[in-house]
Amino acid sequence: MSKFCSNCGTQISDEERFCPACGTGTATEPTASPAPIAKPNKKLFIGAVTVGAFFLFIIAIVLIVALAGGGYKRPIDNMVKGIQRGSWKTFSKAFPEDMVEAMEKAWRLGGIDGDEFIEQAVEETEDTYGKNFKITYKILDKDELSEDDLDDLKDSLEIFGVDGDKIKKAYELEIEMTYKGKKDKDTEEETLIVGKIGGKWYIIDGGWF
């Protein structure tokens, strides 16, 4: 502990009543040396910023993928959800707009529209498996179509008014579909072809529509 002259600031001992430097008879009370101020750890700060930036980057990538179409599984999800919810709007998102228009045109010849088509599909599924049925799927195999396969597919898509030249990539998927309800449960294997058009994925061939 030390005390200092209140006039000139000279350090003096506790026993001295007068400053040996200037003779002043008053001095400050003993004070403790100030504690050192901790300096921020720059390495830890930079590390925290780097980790935060990395996670923001990952989140951005996930959002971009989601907004860009959600991947080749998205149309299958829309197809399944459309049937389970009885929603033509959701179901139709699984297919290119030109194909949807072609399907609706064909159904109108039979006296039904998209909403009635979904209603019939739901009724038939409920008759077989029961109400509140669930549909799940599992992709067993995935093969990317070659250029020759794509050319052959483009010819068949013309029937539906779909411009095959807009397809940048396509996969042939082997899918295991499971239908489960209170009445029954069944598993079937189906083949679907999904294609990427304008940054989004659609079902472009299913062999059943």
N, C-alpha and C positions, 0 to 999 in steps of 0.2 A: 504494500500500500504506500502511496506517496501523496504529498500535497504540494501545491504550487502557489507562487506569489500571485496575489490578485492584481498586482500592478505591472510587473514585468514578465511574469510567467516562469520564473526560475524555480526549479525543483528544490525543495528544502525538506529537511528531516522533520519528523514529528516533534522532536524536542525543541527545535528552534522557534522563537516567537517573533523574530525579525528576519527579514530577507537579507542574506549576506551580500546580495548584489546591489539592491537599491535602498535597503534600510526600512522598507515598508513593514509596519507591524501587523498587518492582516494577511491571511493566506487562506486559500480555498480548503475545504474539508477534503480529507483523503478520498480519492476516487480510484476505482478499478480501471485497469486498462480496457479499452473497448474491445468487445469480441470481434474477431475477424468475420467479415461478411462472406458467406459461401458463394462461390462463383458457379453459375449454371454449367452443367456438364454438356458441352457442345456435341460430344459424340452421341450421348443419349438422345438429345434433342433431334439431331439429324436422323438417327435411327428411327425415332417415332414418326417423323415426317415421312421417311421413306416407306415404312410399313403402311401408314395411312394412305399414301398415294397409290401403293400397290393394290390395296383393297378397293379403292375408288375405281381403279383401272379394271379390276375384275368385275365389279358391279356394272360398269359401263358396257363391258363386253356382253354380259348376260342380257342387259336391256336391249342392246343392238340386235342380238340373236332373236330375242322374243319379238321385237318390233318388225324384224325382217321376215317373219313368217313362222317362227317357232320350230323349224326343222321338218324333216320328211314325215314325222309322226303326227304332226298337227292335223292334216286332213283326216287321218283315221280317227283321231280323237273327236273331231267334229261330226263324223259320220255316226260313231257310236253314241255320242251325247245327243245327237239329233233324234235317234230312234228311242233312246231311253226317256227323253223329255217330251217326245212327241212334237218336236219343233222342226218344221220344214226350213225355217230360216237358218238354224244351226246346221242341219243336215246338208243344205245346199252349199255351205261354205267349203265343203270338202271337195268340190268340183269347180273347174273353170266356168266362168260366167257363160261362155258360148255353149258349153255342154249342158249347163242347167237350162238354158233357153230351149235347146233342142229336145231335152227330156220333157220339159213342160209342154212343148208343142205336140209331142207324140202322145202324151197322156191326155191332152185335151181332145184328141181324136177318139179317145176311149171314154170321154165324158167326165174326167177327173182332173184335178189340179194338184199342185205340190202338197198342199196341206192335207188333201184327201188321201194322197198316196201315203203320207206318213201315218195318218190315222189308221189306214188299212194295215200297214206294216206293224204298228203297235198292237192292234187287235189280234192279228194272227200270232204275234209273239206271246201275247198274254194268254191266248187260248192254249198254246202249247206249254208254256212254262209258268203261267200264273201272273197275277198283277205284281207290281213293284219288282219286276225282274231286273237282273243285273247282267250287263254285257262287259266282259273283259277280253283283252287280247294280248298275245305274246308273239313277238316277231321271231320266227324260227330261222330265217335265212334272208340275206339281202345281197343282191347282185346288181352291180351297175350295168346299165344297158350300153352296148357298144354303139358306134355310129351307124352300123348297118341295121341293128335292131331299132334304133331311133328312126331311121328312114322308113322301115316297114311300119312302124307305129304311126308315123305322120300320115301315111296313106289312109289308115283306118280312122284316124281322128278327123279327117275331112268330112266324114259323115255327120259328125257332131258340130261342124263349123269351127273346129279348133285349129288355129294356125300352128302346125307342128314345128315350124322354124323357130318359134319363140321358146321352145323347150331347150334349156341349156344343160340339163342333167336329169336322168331318170333312173329309178331303181325298181327292180322286180322283187317284191316281198312275199315270202311265204309266211302266212299268219295263222296262228291258232286262236280261233274265236271260241269263247266259252259263254254259254247262255245258262243262267241259273235263276230259278224261281221256286215258289213253294210246290208247284206241281211236278217239275222235272228239271233235269240238268243235262246239258249236252255240250260236246266239244266238236268243232268242225275246223278243217284246214281249208284256207282259201288263198288264192293268189291275187295280189293287187299290184298295179304298177302306179307309182307316184312320180310326178315330174315337177320340175321347178320352172315356173313361168313368171317372168317379171319380178323375181325376187321372192315369190311365194310358192309353196308346195301344194299340189292338188292330186287327187286320185284321177288318173287319166284313162285307166282301163281296169276293169274288174272282172270281165267275163260274165257279168250277171246283170248289167244294165244296158 
